């Protein structure tokens, strides 16, 4: 999962919540998290500022996230 999504989940924000705080469309957040799009420089700056990280950290892969909405146990 990319750091953008991990940071969003850590705050227990929906994509709509993050979009509101970063002044973006939630569809753009979805596309960026899925790897279908890269943020424009202005978007990267707003996302990073909102999440308190550097823009170059947004798309870094992170191991897992204890705040993920589903666990293996929940799916079995």
C-alpha positions in Angstrom: 0.0 0.0 0.0 1.3 3.5 -0.7 2.1 5.9 2.1 -0.7 8.2 1.0 -3.4 5.5 1.8 -1.6 4.4 5.0 -1.6 8.0 6.4 -5.2 8.4 5.4 -6.2 5.2 7.2 -4.2 6.1 10.2 -6.4 9.2 10.6 -9.5 7.1 10.0 -10.4 9.4 7.1 -12.3 8.3 4.0 -11.1 9.4 0.6 -13.8 12.1 0.7 -12.4 13.4 4.0 -8.9 13.6 2.6 -10.2 15.2 -0.6 -12.0 17.9 1.5 -8.9 18.7 3.6 -6.6 18.7 0.5 -9.0 20.6 -1.7 -9.1 17.9 -4.3 -11.7 15.6 -5.9 -12.1 12.2 -4.1 -11.9 10.5 -7.5 -8.4 11.9 -7.8 -7.5 10.4 -4.4 -8.8 7.0 -5.5 -6.8 7.0 -8.8 -3.6 8.0 -7.0 -4.0 5.4 -4.3 -4.7 2.7 -6.9 -1.7 3.7 -9.0 -3.8 4.7 -11.9 -2.5 8.3 -11.8 0.3 10.3 -10.3 -0.5 13.6 -8.5 0.3 16.8 -10.2 2.9 18.9 -8.4 0.2 21.1 -6.8 -1.8 18.1 -5.7 1.3 16.5 -4.2 2.1 19.6 -2.2 -1.5 19.9 -0.8 -1.7 16.2 0.0 1.7 16.2 1.7 0.9 19.4 3.7 -2.4 17.9 4.8 -0.8 14.6 5.9 2.3 16.2 7.4 4.8 14.4 5.2 7.1 15.3 2.3 5.6 15.1 -1.3 8.2 12.5 -2.3 6.9 10.2 0.5 3.3 10.0 -0.9 3.8 7.1 -3.3 6.4 5.1 -1.3 5.3 1.6 -0.6 4.7 0.7 3.0 4.6 -2.8 4.5 1.1 -3.0 6.0 -1.2 -0.9 8.1 -2.7 -1.9 11.4 -5.5 0.5 10.5 -6.5 -1.4 7.3 -10.3 -1.8 7.2 -10.3 -5.6 6.6 -8.1 -8.3 8.1 -7.7 -11.9 7.0 -9.8 -13.0 10.0 -12.7 -10.6 9.1 -12.7 -12.1 5.5 -12.8 -15.8 6.5 
